[in-house]
Amino acid sequence: MLDIVLVIVSQSPVAPRPFTVRARSGQIISRTSQPLTPGDYDIYVSDGDSIKLSDEAFMRRLLSYSISGREVDFQNGVRARDGNRWITDADSGDHSAPIHSIQNGFLLKAGIHQLFDDYSISVNPDDNYKITSFIPDAEGVDGRTLDLVCRNPADPHRVSDDLLGWHFRQSVLANMRGGWRAFV
């Protein structure tokens, strides 16, 4: 997540080296997909390099609540593929609107769906489809993985890794950047 939020700026013609994260105790924190213990951490870069927060904007979602024929086809396609489990699929069949592609959806309980829509939870396809909650996890989804039924590589209607990756990046930008303080 730090790679999404932080930008290393180098004065050197050579590419900047990766940063190092240390706990206040001095312990170097290795890259991990496990949550860090709450606390204060310092980020170090090589001499001559500096850190800035990414200014990449996240895309606010416009939510539509209408149920037209295309949305019904989309819902039915996702339900048929997923069997009412958390999943994703590919093409709705009419090719009229990519947003209604079955690959652009998976089934969620209503409360969890809202959390996904507002970037409070997301799925990282680059971390074994792990679900990350960016808020206190009252639903108990943080650390779980997306069901294989919606991400099965053999299924042409599986959820799109590119779309999940995009959503995860947006979630990180929406939730993490505001909590960072830069010290010079």
C-alpha positions in Angstrom: 0.0 0.0 0.0 2.9 2.3 0.7 4.0 1.9 -2.9 0.7 3.4 -4.0 0.6 6.3 -1.5 4.3 7.3 -1.4 6.5 8.6 -4.3 10.3 8.5 -3.9 11.9 11.5 -5.6 15.6 11.1 -6.5 18.1 13.8 -7.6 20.3 11.0 -9.0 20.0 9.9 -12.7 19.8 6.4 -11.3 16.3 5.1 -10.3 15.5 5.8 -6.6 16.1 2.9 -4.3 13.3 1.4 -2.2 12.4 2.9 1.1 12.9 1.3 4.5 10.3 1.2 7.2 11.4 1.1 10.9 9.4 0.9 14.1 10.3 3.5 16.7 12.2 0.7 18.5 14.6 0.7 15.5 13.3 -2.7 14.2 13.2 -2.8 10.4 9.8 -3.8 9.1 10.0 -6.3 6.2 7.4 -6.2 3.4 4.4 -8.1 4.4 0.7 -8.5 3.6 0.0 -8.8 7.4 -1.4 -5.7 9.2 1.1 -3.7 11.2 0.6 -3.2 14.9 -0.8 0.3 15.5 2.0 2.7 16.3 4.5 5.1 14.9 6.8 4.2 12.1 9.5 6.0 10.3 10.2 5.7 6.5 13.8 6.2 5.4 15.1 6.8 1.9 18.7 7.0 0.5 20.7 10.2 0.9 19.6 12.7 -1.8 16.2 11.0 -2.2 13.0 12.5 -0.7 9.5 11.3 -0.1 6.2 12.9 -1.2 2.7 11.8 -1.0 1.2 10.7 -4.3 -1.1 13.4 -5.8 -2.9 10.7 -7.8 -6.6 11.4 -7.3 -9.0 8.6 -6.5 -12.2 8.4 -8.5 -15.3 9.0 -6.5 -18.0 6.5 -7.4 -21.4 7.6 -8.7 -23.9 5.1 -7.6 -27.0 4.2 -9.5 -29.9 2.5 -7.8 -32.2 2.0 -10.8 -33.1 -1.5 -11.9 -33.5 -1.5 -15.7 -33.5 -4.6 -17.9 -29.7 -4.5 -18.2 -29.2 -4.3 -14.4 -31.5 -7.3 -13.9 -29.6 -9.2 -16.6 -26.4 -8.3 -14.8 -27.7 -9.4 -11.4 -29.1 -12.7 -12.8 -25.8 -13.4 -14.6 -23.7 -12.9 -11.5 -26.1 -15.0 -9.4 -26.0 -17.8 -12.0 -22.2 -17.8 -12.0 -21.7 -17.4 -8.3 -24.5 -19.4 -6.8 -25.1 -16.6 -4.3 -21.5 -16.5 -3.1 -18.9 -13.7 -3.3 -17.8 -13.7 -6.8 -17.4 -12.0 -10.2 -18.1 -12.8 -13.8 -17.6 -11.6 -17.4 -20.0 -10.7 -20.1 -23.7 -9.9 -19.8 -24.5 -11.1 -23.3 -25.8 -8.0 -25.0 -22.5 -6.2 -25.2 -24.3 -2.9 -25.0 -22.7 -1.6 -21.8 -19.4 -2.9 -20.4 -20.5 -1.7 -16.9 -23.0 -4.6 -17.0 -20.4 -7.2 -17.8 -20.6 -10.1 -15.4 -16.8 -9.6 -14.9 -17.6 -6.3 -13.3 -19.5 -7.8 -10.3 -19.7 -10.3 -7.5 -22.3 -11.0 -4.9 -22.2 -9.3 -1.5 -24.5 -8.8 1.3 -26.1 -5.3 1.1 -24.1 -3.8 4.0 -20.8 -5.2 2.6 -21.8 -4.0 -0.9 -22.1 -0.5 0.4 -18.6 -0.7 2.1 -17.1 -2.0 -1.2 -18.8 0.8 -3.2 -17.4 3.5 -0.8 -13.9 2.0 -0.9 -14.0 0.9 2.8 -13.2 -2.7 1.8 -11.5 -4.0 -1.3 -9.9 -7.2 -2.8 -6.3 -7.3 -3.8 -5.8 -9.6 -6.7 -2.0 -9.3 -6.3 -2.1 -10.7 -2.7 -4.0 -14.0 -3.3 -7.4 -12.1 -3.6 -7.2 -11.0 0.1 -9.9 -8.8 1.3 -8.8 -5.7 3.1 -11.0 -3.6 5.4 -9.8 0.0 5.7 -12.2 0.7 8.6 -12.9 -1.3 11.8 -14.0 -4.7 10.6 -17.5 -5.2 12.1 -18.3 -7.6 9.2 -15.4 -9.9 9.8 -14.1 -9.9 6.2 -10.6 -8.5 6.7 -7.9 -11.1 5.8 -10.4 -13.5 4.1 -10.0 -14.3 0.4 -12.4 -14.0 -2.4 -14.1 -17.3 -3.2 -12.5 -19.3 -6.0 -15.9 -19.5 -7.8 -15.7 -15.9 -8.9 -11.9 -15.9 -9.7 -11.5 -19.3 -11.3 -9.0 -18.9 -14.1 -10.8 -21.6 -16.2 -14.1 -19.5 -16.1 -14.3 -17.0 -18.9 -16.8 -15.1 -16.7 -14.5 -14.7 -13.7 -14.1 -11.3 -12.1 -11.5 -9.1 -13.9 -8.2 -8.9 -12.0 -7.7 -5.5 -13.7 -10.9 -4.2 -12.2 -10.2 -5.6 -8.8 -6.7 -4.1 -9.0 -8.1 -0.7 -10.0 -10.6 -0.8 -7.1 -7.9 -1.8 -4.6 -5.7 1.1 -5.7 -8.6 3.5 -5.5 -9.4 2.2 -2.0 -5.8 2.8 -0.8 -5.8 6.3 -2.3 -9.2 7.1 -0.7 -8.3 5.8 2.8 -4.6 6.0 3.4 -3.2 9.2 2.1 -5.0 11.5 4.6 -3.3 9.8 7.6 0.3 10.5 6.5 2.4 13.2 7.9 5.6 14.2 6.1 8.6 15.5 8.2 11.5 17.3 6.6 
